[in-house]
Amino acid sequence: MALRVDIGWHSERGARAGNEDFAAAQRPQAHETGHGLVAAIADGVAAGGGGREAAQTTVMTVLQDYFGTPATWDTSVALDRLIGAQNAWLASANRRAGGGAMTTLTALVLRGHSYTLAHVGDTRAWLLREGRCEQLTTDHAFEHPDLRSRLTRAIGLEDHVRVDYLQGELQRGDVFLLTSDGVHGALGAMQLRQLAQRATEGEAQAASETLVRAALQAGSRDNASALVIRVLDLADARLEELIGGRQRPVPGRLKVGDTLDQYTVTAVVADTGLHRLYQARDNASRELVTIKTLHESRAGDPEERAMLAHEVWLGLRLAERSGGTGSGFVNVREPREPSAFYAVFDWHGGSTLEQALARKRAFSVEQVVQGGIAVARSLGRLHRQGVVHRDIKPGNLHLGDDGAWRVLDLGVAVSGQESAVERSLHAGTPSYMNPEQWEGEGGAAATPGSDLYALGVTLYQWLTGHLPYGEVEPYQLARYRRDPKPPSRLRPDVPIWLDHVVLRAVARDARQRFETAEEFVLALERGASRPIAAPGATPYFSRDPAGVWKAALVASVVLNGLLLFWLLFLPR
C-alpha cells in the first residue's frame, strides 16, 4: 500500500521587490516508495544577495538527493547527511565570493507510519490533527523585538550547522503546513488553523492560496509562502513499526485447515524449533502463500521478534527497488489487519539446492554457472543497499518451478538497522564462513565479501559434492591447513577457467578473492573468453602459523638426538 497525499503550495512576493522564498514537494517513484514523500520550504536571506538561489538550491538538493540515499538509512540520518553537505558547500561558496547567500530550511518526510522534520531558521511547520493546530518547530532567531529578523542559525551561515529533528506518529487525515515568516508573522495560530481547515474539507491547493492571501491582507510586508500536505492514506509500516508498533501475539501451532486471518493453512512445511513454516491459501485471491511464524517457545523473545520483523522489512525494501518483482528474492506480502505476529511471502514450488543435492540431482556445468550468476547478481543488489546476507549456503538458494533462482532467509541479514544483540545471533553456518570470521577473539564482522566467499563454497560443493575445506566445526582449530583441490580434480568436465574462478572465490587469503558481486558475475560470464589467473598457493606458514614453531621443535629434537648419539657412540 502506498502513501496517498494531497499537496498544494502557493507563494507571492508581497511588498518585496523579489521573492526569495522557495517550496517544493517530491513524491516517490514506483521503486522508491520506501523512502516516502519529502517536502521542504526555505526563505533566502539576502545579505549581499543570492538569497533566492540559496533557498532554491537547498530545497532542490534535499528533494532530489534524498531518494539517492539507501532505503536502509534512518530518515534523520539521510537528512542530516544531505543538509550538512549543502551547508558546507554554501558556506564555502560564501567565503570564495565574499557574499552572504544563506537560507532557512524546514524539511518534512512522510515515511511509513511516521513523519520526520528537519529545521533550521524561522520557517515553520504546523500539524493540524483533530481540530488542533500545533507548531512543531522553534524559531532560530534573536528574541529581542528589534532583532527577530536576525537568525541565530541558517544554512550557509557557518561551516557546520546544527539541525533540529522531530519525529512523530503519522495518522490518516493529518494536515501539515510549512510556512515562511511572511505568513505566520502576520497570522496567529488560531487564524492558521481556521484557514487551513479547508485542507481537511477540500483541496490543499485552495488552502495554500487562502493562507498566503490572508497573510498579505493582514499586512505582511515580506514574501509569503505556504505548503499544505493532507494525508489521505498511510503507506506500509516501517521496521520499527513492524517490530513493536502493535505487539501482536505469536500464533500457536497450526494444522491443515486452520484459518489465520485471511489465510487457510494447506500444508505444514517445516518446524525448525525457531520458526514454523506453513503453506496457505489467500481466501480472497486464492493464491498460495508461505506463512512464517515464531515457534511458540520463542514467542516472548524480543530479539527473535525483531529479526523476523527485520526480514519482512528488508523484503519490502528489495521489492520496492526492483519494481515489485523481488528480483532474486521472495516477495513479502503485508496481511490486511493481522490479528497475530507473522510474516507472509509468495509461494514458489520447487526445491532448495540442498534438497536437490541430497536427492543426487545432476547439474551440468552450464547450469551451475548460470545459477551462480543469478545468485551473485542478487547478492549485488543486496550489497548495494548496504545489506549483508550472512548465511549463503545451499539450503538458502531456491530453484523455483519457473526456473528462477532465489535467495531465501533474510532473517540473519544485517543492514545497520538492527541492534548489536541481533548482529550476534545466528551469524552464519560454520562451513560457509570466511576465515577472517574465525580469527581473533570474536572474529571479524561479516561483510559483503563474506557472502561472496560463502557463494564460492556453495559453487564448489555444487560442482563436486564436497566442501573445499571439509566440514568446519566452531570448536575446530585446524580449519584451513590445506588449499582446496581444483574442482576439475574431482569432476573432470569442469573447465580450467571455472577452476580458477571457484578457487579464487574460496582463497584462504582475502586479498585474492573477488571484491564485489559484480566482479564475480563478470568472471563467470566471460568464462573461457577472458579467463582469470589461478590464485597462488597459500604459503605453509600462512595456512598454519604454528608451523614455524613445530618445525623448530622438530629441528631441535633432531639436532639434540644427533648430538647425543655423537657423545655416546662415536669415538673421540
Backbone torsions as a table, in degrees:
resi	resn	phi	psi	omega
1	MET	NA	133.8	-176.1
2	ALA	-100.8	154.6	175.0
3	LEU	-68.2	130.6	176.1
4	ARG	-117.8	127.7	-178.3
5	VAL	-138.4	158.4	171.5
6	ASP	-112.8	125.0	-174.2
7	ILE	-119.8	137.2	173.5
8	GLY	-144.0	142.8	176.4
9	TRP	-147.0	150.2	-179.5
10	HIS	-150.5	144.3	-179.0
11	SER	-146.3	137.5	175.6
12	GLU	-136.1	148.4	-176.8
13	ARG	-77.4	-18.2	180.0
14	GLY	64.9	-133.5	-177.3
15	ALA	-84.0	-5.6	-178.4
16	ARG	-77.9	157.2	179.2
17	ALA	-71.7	-30.8	-179.9
18	GLY	-139.5	164.3	-178.9
19	ASN	-106.2	114.4	-178.9
20	GLU	-104.4	9.6	173.4
21	ASP	-85.1	155.1	174.1
22	PHE	-153.2	133.7	179.3
23	ALA	-141.1	148.4	179.0
24	ALA	-162.9	161.3	175.4
25	ALA	-138.4	148.9	-177.6
26	GLN	-131.1	120.9	174.6
27	ARG	-84.8	152.4	179.6
28	PRO	-77.2	151.3	169.6
29	GLN	-73.4	172.8	-176.0
30	ALA	-58.0	-35.5	-178.3
31	HIS	-89.7	6.2	-177.1
32	GLU	-120.2	14.5	-172.9
33	THR	-61.2	-24.7	178.0
34	GLY	-66.3	-20.7	177.7
35	HIS	-79.2	-20.5	-177.7
36	GLY	79.3	-160.7	-179.8
37	LEU	-106.9	142.6	178.2
38	VAL	-125.6	137.9	178.3
39	ALA	-140.3	154.3	-178.7
40	ALA	-155.3	152.8	173.4
41	ILE	-134.2	142.4	-178.6
42	ALA	-141.2	147.4	178.3
43	ASP	-123.1	107.4	-177.9
44	GLY	-67.7	146.0	178.3
45	VAL	-105.5	122.2	-171.1
46	ALA	-93.4	40.0	176.2
47	ALA	-76.1	98.8	-177.7
48	GLY	86.6	5.9	178.4
49	GLY	91.9	165.8	176.1
50	GLY	89.9	9.9	-178.3
51	GLY	-64.2	-42.3	179.5
52	ARG	-61.7	-44.7	179.9
53	GLU	-64.1	-39.5	179.2
54	ALA	-63.3	-43.0	-179.8
55	ALA	-65.9	-45.4	-176.1
56	GLN	-67.5	-46.6	-178.9
57	THR	-65.5	-34.6	-179.8
58	THR	-67.5	-46.9	179.9
59	VAL	-63.8	-45.9	-177.0
60	MET	-68.5	-34.2	176.6
61	THR	-62.7	-46.0	-179.6
62	VAL	-63.6	-45.6	-176.3
63	LEU	-67.4	-43.9	-175.6
64	GLN	-77.5	-41.2	-176.0
65	ASP	-79.7	-19.7	-178.9
66	TYR	-58.8	-40.1	-177.4
67	PHE	-75.8	-6.1	174.8
68	GLY	-90.8	-7.4	178.4
69	THR	-79.7	151.1	179.9
70	PRO	-60.0	140.1	179.7
71	ALA	-65.3	-17.5	-179.7
72	THR	-80.0	-12.1	179.9
73	TRP	-74.3	145.1	169.5
74	ASP	-65.0	146.9	-175.7
75	THR	-59.4	-43.1	-178.6
76	SER	-65.2	-33.0	177.7
77	VAL	-66.5	-45.7	179.7
78	ALA	-60.9	-46.0	-179.8
79	LEU	-64.6	-39.8	-178.7
80	ASP	-63.7	-40.7	178.1
81	ARG	-63.7	-45.3	-176.7
82	LEU	-68.1	-44.8	-178.6
83	ILE	-68.3	-39.7	178.0
84	GLY	-61.6	-42.2	179.5
85	ALA	-66.4	-42.4	178.9
86	GLN	-65.2	-39.8	178.7
87	ASN	-63.7	-44.1	179.9
88	ALA	-62.5	-41.4	178.9
89	TRP	-64.6	-43.3	-177.1
90	LEU	-69.9	-40.0	178.1
91	ALA	-64.2	-40.2	177.9
92	SER	-64.8	-41.7	177.9
93	ALA	-63.4	-36.7	178.1
94	ASN	-64.6	-40.3	179.1
95	ARG	-64.9	-43.0	-178.2
96	ARG	-67.4	-39.1	-175.4
97	ALA	-91.5	-10.9	-177.9
98	GLY	68.7	22.3	-178.1
99	GLY	-104.5	-172.8	-178.6
100	GLY	-133.3	49.9	-179.9
101	ALA	-76.7	103.9	-178.8
102	MET	-132.1	167.3	179.8
103	THR	-158.6	153.4	168.4
104	THR	-83.6	170.4	176.8
105	LEU	-158.2	129.6	169.2
106	THR	-129.3	113.8	-176.6
107	ALA	-114.8	140.9	-177.9
108	LEU	-128.3	131.6	174.6
109	VAL	-121.6	126.4	174.0
110	LEU	-106.0	116.0	-171.1
111	ARG	-143.1	122.7	-178.6
112	GLY	63.6	-125.8	179.1
113	HIS	-109.2	27.0	-178.5
114	SER	-143.4	163.8	174.8
115	TYR	-123.5	152.4	177.1
116	THR	-132.1	132.4	178.3
117	LEU	-115.0	138.0	170.6
118	ALA	-122.4	132.7	-170.1
119	HIS	-142.9	132.4	173.2
120	VAL	-142.3	126.7	175.4
121	GLY	102.6	-149.6	-174.6
122	ASP	-121.0	12.8	163.3
123	THR	-70.7	160.1	-172.6
124	ARG	-133.2	157.8	172.1
125	ALA	-122.8	139.4	-179.5
126	TRP	-129.3	149.4	176.4
127	LEU	-122.5	123.4	174.4
128	LEU	-102.6	118.1	-178.3
129	ARG	-145.6	124.5	176.8
130	GLU	53.0	43.3	175.5
131	GLY	82.8	-3.0	179.3
132	ARG	-103.7	149.5	177.1
133	CYS	-119.4	113.9	-176.2
134	GLU	-114.7	129.0	174.6
135	GLN	-79.1	124.3	-175.7
136	LEU	-95.2	-15.3	-175.3
137	THR	-118.2	161.3	176.2
138	THR	-119.3	131.0	-177.8
139	ASP	-65.4	140.7	173.4
140	HIS	-102.8	77.5	-177.8
141	ALA	-147.9	159.2	178.0
142	PHE	-64.3	143.5	-176.1
143	GLU	-81.4	-17.8	-179.0
144	HIS	-64.1	135.5	-177.2
145	PRO	-54.0	-34.4	-177.7
146	ASP	-82.1	-8.6	-175.8
147	LEU	-120.5	15.3	-175.0
148	ARG	-66.2	-20.3	177.5
149	SER	-84.2	-5.7	179.4
150	ARG	-91.4	123.2	-176.1
151	LEU	-88.9	143.1	173.0
152	THR	-93.4	-18.8	175.3
153	ARG	-139.2	140.6	176.5
154	ALA	-160.4	154.2	174.8
155	ILE	-72.0	121.4	-179.1
156	GLY	97.2	-4.3	-178.4
157	LEU	-73.4	-43.3	-179.1
158	GLU	-135.5	169.0	-178.2
159	ASP	-62.9	-32.1	178.8
160	HIS	-123.3	138.3	-179.0
161	VAL	-119.1	139.5	177.0
162	ARG	-98.4	123.3	-174.6
163	VAL	-108.5	135.7	173.2
164	ASP	-86.7	135.8	177.7
165	TYR	-122.8	144.9	177.3
166	LEU	-142.3	133.1	177.2
167	GLN	-127.1	143.3	-179.0
168	GLY	-154.0	173.0	-179.2
169	GLU	-79.6	139.2	179.9
170	LEU	-99.4	138.8	179.5
171	GLN	-127.7	149.0	175.6
172	ARG	-62.1	132.0	-179.0
173	GLY	97.1	-8.0	177.2
174	ASP	-62.1	145.7	173.6
175	VAL	-125.3	125.1	177.6
176	PHE	-107.1	136.9	175.7
177	LEU	-117.3	130.0	170.2
178	LEU	-114.7	123.4	-173.8
179	THR	-131.3	149.0	170.5
180	SER	-88.3	166.9	-175.6
181	ASP	-66.8	-15.9	175.1
182	GLY	-67.8	-20.2	176.9
183	VAL	-94.4	-59.2	-174.9
184	HIS	-74.1	-15.9	175.4
185	GLY	-72.5	-22.3	-179.4
186	ALA	-103.6	-21.7	-178.2
187	LEU	-116.0	138.5	176.4
188	GLY	-82.4	173.3	-179.1
189	ALA	-60.9	-36.8	-180.0
190	MET	-65.3	-43.8	178.2
191	GLN	-65.1	-41.1	177.8
192	LEU	-59.0	-44.6	-179.0
193	ARG	-62.5	-44.7	-177.9
194	GLN	-65.4	-42.6	-178.4
195	LEU	-72.0	-40.8	-178.2
196	ALA	-74.9	-12.9	178.2
197	GLN	-57.2	-24.6	178.9
198	ARG	-61.7	-26.9	179.9
199	ALA	-68.6	-28.8	177.9
200	THR	-80.2	-16.6	-177.1
201	GLU	-108.1	-19.0	-177.0
202	GLY	-149.1	-136.6	-174.5
203	GLU	-89.3	142.2	177.7
204	ALA	-66.8	-34.7	-178.9
205	GLN	-62.3	-44.1	178.3
206	ALA	-63.1	-37.0	179.7
207	ALA	-66.5	-40.8	179.8
208	SER	-65.1	-40.7	178.7
209	GLU	-65.4	-40.5	179.0
210	THR	-62.2	-43.1	-179.7
211	LEU	-61.0	-47.7	-177.2
212	VAL	-64.3	-46.0	-178.8
213	ARG	-67.3	-35.3	176.4
214	ALA	-64.8	-39.2	178.7
215	ALA	-64.4	-41.9	179.4
216	LEU	-66.6	-39.0	177.8
217	GLN	-67.9	-27.1	179.1
218	ALA	-79.8	-1.2	175.1
219	GLY	104.9	13.8	178.3
220	SER	-61.0	132.6	179.7
221	ARG	-105.0	6.7	-175.4
222	ASP	-114.2	171.4	170.2
223	ASN	-58.8	141.9	-177.9
224	ALA	-125.2	123.1	-178.6
225	SER	-139.0	142.8	177.7
226	ALA	-143.1	136.5	175.5
227	LEU	-122.9	124.3	-175.2
228	VAL	-117.4	130.2	178.8
229	ILE	-127.4	120.6	179.4
230	ARG	-109.2	125.1	-177.7
231	VAL	-85.8	115.9	-179.4
232	LEU	-93.9	-38.1	-179.6
233	ASP	-153.8	148.9	-176.4
234	LEU	-91.2	154.2	176.9
235	ALA	-85.0	179.9	175.8
236	ASP	-61.3	154.3	-177.3
237	ALA	-66.8	153.1	174.9
238	ARG	-93.5	175.6	-171.8
239	LEU	-56.0	-52.8	-176.3
240	GLU	-63.4	-26.7	177.7
241	GLU	-76.7	-36.7	177.1
242	LEU	-65.4	-36.3	-175.8
243	ILE	-71.3	-52.4	-169.6
244	GLY	-131.3	4.9	-173.9
245	GLY	-64.3	-36.8	-174.7
246	ARG	-118.0	-21.1	178.7
247	GLN	51.1	50.0	179.8
248	ARG	-74.8	154.7	-179.9
249	PRO	-72.5	157.8	176.2
250	VAL	-83.0	135.2	179.5
251	PRO	-62.3	147.9	173.8
252	GLY	-76.5	-175.7	178.8
253	ARG	-61.4	129.5	179.9
254	LEU	-108.0	153.4	176.2
255	LYS	-128.5	166.5	-178.5
256	VAL	-56.9	130.9	-179.3
257	GLY	99.8	-19.0	177.6
258	ASP	-68.3	151.5	178.9
259	THR	-112.8	132.7	174.4
260	LEU	-123.4	104.5	-174.5
261	ASP	53.9	-118.9	-175.9
262	GLN	-91.1	9.9	-174.6
263	TYR	-116.1	142.5	175.2
264	THR	-115.5	125.1	-176.6
265	VAL	-68.7	129.4	179.0
266	THR	-111.9	-17.2	178.3
267	ALA	-165.0	146.5	171.9
268	VAL	-93.6	117.6	-172.2
269	VAL	-91.2	-47.3	-174.9
270	ALA	-159.1	153.4	173.1
271	ASP	-137.8	105.3	-175.6
272	THR	-93.1	-3.4	-172.7
273	GLY	86.8	-17.4	176.1
274	LEU	-112.3	-41.6	178.1
275	HIS	-130.6	159.9	169.4
276	ARG	-119.4	137.7	178.7
277	LEU	-118.3	133.3	179.8
278	TYR	-129.3	146.4	164.5
279	GLN	-91.3	137.3	-178.2
280	ALA	-144.3	165.6	178.0
281	ARG	-116.9	131.3	175.3
282	ASP	-71.3	117.9	-175.0
283	ASN	-67.3	-19.5	180.0
284	ALA	-87.1	-51.4	-175.8
285	SER	-92.2	-13.9	-176.9
286	ARG	67.7	13.9	178.5
287	GLU	-85.6	149.5	174.2
288	LEU	-80.5	141.6	178.0
289	VAL	-135.8	168.3	173.1
290	THR	-109.8	130.0	176.6
291	ILE	-109.3	129.5	178.7
292	LYS	-118.6	124.1	179.3
293	THR	-126.3	161.3	171.1
294	LEU	-75.2	143.9	172.3
295	HIS	-61.4	144.1	-176.6
296	GLU	-59.0	-25.4	178.1
297	SER	-70.9	-16.8	179.2
298	ARG	-108.1	10.4	-173.9
299	ALA	-60.0	-32.5	-177.6
300	GLY	-96.0	8.5	-177.6
301	ASP	-88.0	109.2	-176.5
302	PRO	-65.7	-30.6	-179.4
303	GLU	-70.5	-42.5	178.0
304	GLU	-66.0	-36.2	177.3
305	ARG	-63.7	-43.7	180.0
306	ALA	-64.8	-36.4	-179.0
307	MET	-69.4	-37.5	176.9
308	LEU	-67.1	-41.1	176.9
309	ALA	-63.2	-38.7	178.5
310	HIS	-63.8	-38.5	177.8
311	GLU	-62.9	-42.8	178.3
312	VAL	-63.1	-45.8	-178.0
313	TRP	-62.1	-43.5	178.6
314	LEU	-63.2	-41.3	178.6
315	GLY	-61.2	-39.9	178.0
316	LEU	-65.8	-41.4	-178.9
317	ARG	-65.8	-40.8	-179.8
318	LEU	-65.4	-37.9	178.4
319	ALA	-65.4	-36.7	178.3
320	GLU	-62.9	-44.1	-177.2
321	ARG	-67.5	-25.3	-176.1
322	SER	-105.7	15.3	178.6
323	GLY	73.7	23.2	175.9
324	GLY	88.4	5.2	-177.0
325	THR	-92.4	-11.0	-176.5
326	GLY	87.1	-39.0	172.5
327	SER	49.2	60.3	178.2
328	GLY	95.7	0.6	178.4
329	PHE	-131.4	167.8	-179.7
330	VAL	-88.1	128.3	-179.7
331	ASN	-64.3	142.1	176.8
332	VAL	-99.7	141.9	175.3
333	ARG	-116.7	145.9	175.4
334	GLU	-103.1	118.0	179.8
335	PRO	-66.5	152.6	179.7
336	ARG	-82.1	120.0	176.7
337	GLU	46.1	63.0	-178.0
338	PRO	-67.0	146.1	178.3
339	SER	-96.8	-9.2	-177.6
340	ALA	-140.3	171.6	-178.3
341	PHE	-95.9	110.2	179.5
342	TYR	-159.8	169.0	179.4
343	ALA	-118.9	147.1	-179.7
344	VAL	-124.8	129.6	-179.7
345	PHE	-125.3	160.5	170.4
346	ASP	-60.7	148.8	175.1
347	TRP	-97.5	132.7	176.3
348	HIS	-128.0	123.2	173.1
349	GLY	-69.0	162.7	-177.5
350	GLY	126.9	-154.9	-178.3
351	SER	-153.1	162.2	174.6
352	THR	-78.7	162.6	176.7
353	LEU	-61.9	-36.5	178.9
354	GLU	-60.6	-43.6	179.2
355	GLN	-66.2	-39.6	179.8
356	ALA	-64.5	-42.9	180.0
357	LEU	-68.2	-34.5	178.3
358	ALA	-65.9	-29.6	178.2
359	ARG	-86.5	7.0	179.7
360	LYS	62.1	32.9	177.3
361	ARG	-68.6	135.1	-178.6
362	ALA	-90.6	126.6	174.4
363	PHE	-109.3	131.8	174.6
364	SER	-71.2	162.2	178.2
365	VAL	-59.0	-39.8	180.0
366	GLU	-63.7	-39.9	178.1
367	GLN	-64.8	-39.2	178.2
368	VAL	-64.9	-43.6	-179.8
369	VAL	-62.7	-46.1	-179.4
370	GLN	-65.8	-37.8	175.6
371	GLY	-64.8	-41.6	177.8
372	GLY	-62.8	-39.1	177.9
373	ILE	-63.0	-45.1	-178.9
374	ALA	-61.6	-44.1	-178.8
375	VAL	-68.9	-41.6	179.8
376	ALA	-62.6	-38.0	176.8
377	ARG	-63.8	-40.9	177.5
378	SER	-62.0	-41.8	178.1
379	LEU	-64.0	-37.0	176.9
380	GLY	-60.0	-42.5	177.6
381	ARG	-62.6	-40.5	179.7
382	LEU	-64.2	-46.4	-176.7
383	HIS	-66.8	-32.7	178.5
384	ARG	-67.2	-18.3	175.4
385	GLN	-91.9	6.3	-179.9
386	GLY	76.3	24.8	-176.0
387	VAL	-114.5	137.8	174.6
388	VAL	-114.9	128.0	-175.9
389	HIS	-69.4	-48.1	176.1
390	ARG	79.1	-6.5	-179.2
391	ASP	-146.4	49.9	174.7
392	ILE	-73.7	125.8	179.5
393	LYS	-166.8	168.4	-178.4
394	PRO	-55.8	-33.5	-179.7
395	GLY	-68.8	-15.5	-179.0
396	ASN	-111.2	13.9	173.8
397	LEU	-115.4	123.3	-172.4
398	HIS	-119.2	129.5	175.0
399	LEU	-102.3	110.7	-177.3
400	GLY	-79.2	167.2	176.2
401	ASP	-63.7	-19.2	177.4
402	ASP	-83.5	2.1	178.3
403	GLY	84.6	4.2	-177.8
404	ALA	-95.9	137.3	173.4
405	TRP	-87.5	135.2	179.1
406	ARG	-131.6	144.2	176.2
407	VAL	-89.7	126.7	-178.3
408	LEU	-101.2	166.2	165.9
409	ASP	61.5	81.9	172.8
410	LEU	-90.3	14.2	-175.6
411	GLY	-64.0	-29.3	-179.6
412	VAL	-105.3	6.2	180.0
413	ALA	-65.9	151.7	177.1
414	VAL	-116.8	137.2	-177.6
415	SER	-131.1	-1.5	-174.6
416	GLY	93.7	-7.1	-179.4
417	GLN	-97.8	-3.6	-174.8
418	GLU	-100.8	163.5	179.1
419	SER	-78.7	167.8	178.2
420	ALA	-62.9	-34.3	178.8
421	VAL	-65.1	-43.5	178.9
422	GLU	-62.1	-37.9	-179.4
423	ARG	-65.6	-23.0	-177.8
424	SER	-92.6	-6.9	-176.9
425	LEU	-89.3	136.3	171.1
426	HIS	48.9	47.1	-171.7
427	ALA	-84.8	64.3	171.2
428	GLY	98.0	173.2	179.2
429	THR	-108.9	125.5	-169.1
430	PRO	-48.4	-45.4	-174.9
431	SER	-67.3	-14.9	-177.2
432	TYR	-111.5	7.6	-179.7
433	MET	-91.8	136.2	-177.9
434	ASN	-68.1	152.7	-173.7
435	PRO	-55.6	-32.3	-177.4
436	GLU	-61.4	-26.9	-178.8
437	GLN	-74.0	-10.3	178.3
438	TRP	-101.5	-6.4	-173.3
439	GLU	-88.2	141.5	177.9
440	GLY	70.8	178.9	-179.0
441	GLU	-74.9	117.7	-179.2
442	GLY	87.4	-22.7	179.3
443	GLY	75.5	167.3	179.1
444	ALA	-77.9	156.2	178.5
445	ALA	-72.5	152.4	176.8
446	ALA	-67.7	142.3	-179.5
447	THR	-132.2	173.9	173.1
448	PRO	-53.7	-33.9	176.8
449	GLY	-61.9	-29.6	177.3
450	SER	-63.9	-40.4	177.4
451	ASP	-64.6	-39.5	-179.5
452	LEU	-68.4	-38.4	175.7
453	TYR	-62.1	-45.2	-179.7
454	ALA	-62.6	-36.9	176.2
455	LEU	-66.2	-37.2	176.2
456	GLY	-62.0	-43.8	176.9
457	VAL	-61.3	-41.6	179.8
458	THR	-63.8	-42.5	177.6
459	LEU	-61.9	-42.2	178.5
460	TYR	-59.1	-46.8	179.9
461	GLN	-67.8	-36.8	179.4
462	TRP	-61.4	-40.3	-177.9
463	LEU	-78.9	-40.0	-168.0
464	THR	-111.2	-19.9	-174.2
465	GLY	82.5	4.4	-179.8
466	HIS	-127.1	158.9	173.7
467	LEU	-89.1	143.2	-175.0
468	PRO	-62.0	-34.6	-179.5
469	TYR	-114.3	16.4	-177.6
470	GLY	75.7	-178.9	179.4
471	GLU	-70.3	124.6	-178.6
472	VAL	-103.5	128.6	177.7
473	GLU	-108.9	148.4	-178.1
474	PRO	-57.4	-33.4	-177.2
475	TYR	-86.3	-4.4	-173.8
476	GLN	-72.1	133.7	-179.7
477	LEU	-91.6	-47.6	-176.7
478	ALA	-91.3	77.8	-173.5
479	ARG	-86.4	-39.4	-170.3
480	TYR	-128.1	53.8	-175.2
481	ARG	-84.7	-6.0	178.8
482	ARG	-141.1	152.0	173.3
483	ASP	-77.3	145.2	179.9
484	PRO	-68.2	151.7	175.7
485	LYS	-70.8	147.2	173.1
486	PRO	-58.8	138.5	179.7
487	PRO	-54.7	-31.3	-178.8
488	SER	-66.0	-20.8	176.2
489	ARG	-69.9	-26.3	-178.7
490	LEU	-101.6	-19.7	179.6
491	ARG	-143.9	99.9	-170.5
492	PRO	-60.5	-23.2	-177.7
493	ASP	-81.8	-0.7	176.2
494	VAL	-75.1	124.3	-179.2
495	PRO	-71.5	158.1	-177.3
496	ILE	-62.2	-38.1	-178.7
497	TRP	-61.4	-35.0	178.7
498	LEU	-73.5	-34.2	170.6
499	ASP	-50.4	-50.4	-175.5
500	HIS	-63.9	-40.8	-179.3
501	VAL	-63.6	-48.9	-176.3
502	VAL	-67.2	-43.0	-180.0
503	LEU	-66.0	-33.4	176.0
504	ARG	-67.9	-38.5	-179.5
505	ALA	-64.0	-30.6	-176.8
506	VAL	-109.8	19.1	-178.4
507	ALA	-57.6	142.9	178.3
508	ARG	-62.7	-37.2	-179.5
509	ASP	-88.3	119.8	-177.6
510	ALA	-60.6	-26.5	-178.2
511	ARG	-69.6	-19.2	180.0
512	GLN	-89.7	-9.5	-175.7
513	ARG	-85.2	174.0	175.6
514	PHE	-70.4	139.4	-178.5
515	GLU	-86.3	-32.4	-177.8
516	THR	-134.7	160.2	176.4
517	ALA	-63.9	-34.8	179.6
518	GLU	-63.2	-38.4	177.2
519	GLU	-65.9	-39.3	178.0
520	PHE	-62.4	-47.0	179.6
521	VAL	-59.6	-44.6	-177.6
522	LEU	-61.4	-40.9	179.8
523	ALA	-64.6	-38.8	179.2
524	LEU	-72.5	-36.9	-178.9
525	GLU	-71.0	-40.1	-178.5
526	ARG	-71.9	-35.1	176.1
527	GLY	54.7	-128.9	-176.0
528	ALA	-75.3	-16.2	-178.4
529	SER	-68.2	-34.1	176.2
530	ARG	-142.1	73.4	-175.5
531	PRO	-67.5	148.4	176.4
532	ILE	-92.5	160.6	-179.2
533	ALA	-74.3	150.7	176.8
534	ALA	-70.0	142.8	176.7
535	PRO	-67.1	147.1	179.2
536	GLY	-69.7	155.1	177.9
537	ALA	-65.0	140.5	179.7
538	THR	-76.6	126.1	178.4
539	PRO	-55.4	146.1	-175.9
540	TYR	-57.7	-43.2	-176.1
541	PHE	-72.1	-17.4	172.8
542	SER	-78.3	-38.0	178.9
543	ARG	-71.9	-30.7	-177.7
544	ASP	-137.7	83.4	-177.3
545	PRO	-56.1	-26.6	179.1
546	ALA	-79.3	-5.5	-177.3
547	GLY	-62.5	-34.0	-179.3
548	VAL	-62.7	-37.1	179.4
549	TRP	-73.4	-35.2	177.4
550	LYS	-65.6	-42.7	179.5
551	ALA	-63.8	-40.6	179.3
552	ALA	-64.5	-39.3	179.4
553	LEU	-64.8	-43.4	179.1
554	VAL	-62.3	-45.1	179.7
555	ALA	-61.7	-40.1	-179.8
556	SER	-65.4	-41.5	179.4
557	VAL	-63.6	-42.8	-179.4
558	VAL	-64.3	-47.4	-178.9
559	LEU	-62.6	-41.6	179.6
560	ASN	-67.8	-33.7	176.9
561	GLY	-66.0	-43.0	178.1
562	LEU	-63.5	-41.8	179.3
563	LEU	-62.8	-42.7	179.9
564	LEU	-64.0	-41.8	178.2
565	PHE	-61.8	-41.9	179.3
566	TRP	-63.7	-40.9	-178.2
567	LEU	-69.3	-35.0	-173.2
568	LEU	-91.4	-34.1	-168.3
569	PHE	-117.6	-25.3	-177.4
570	LEU	-86.0	142.1	179.1
571	PRO	-66.9	148.1	179.6
572	ARG	-92.2	NA	NA
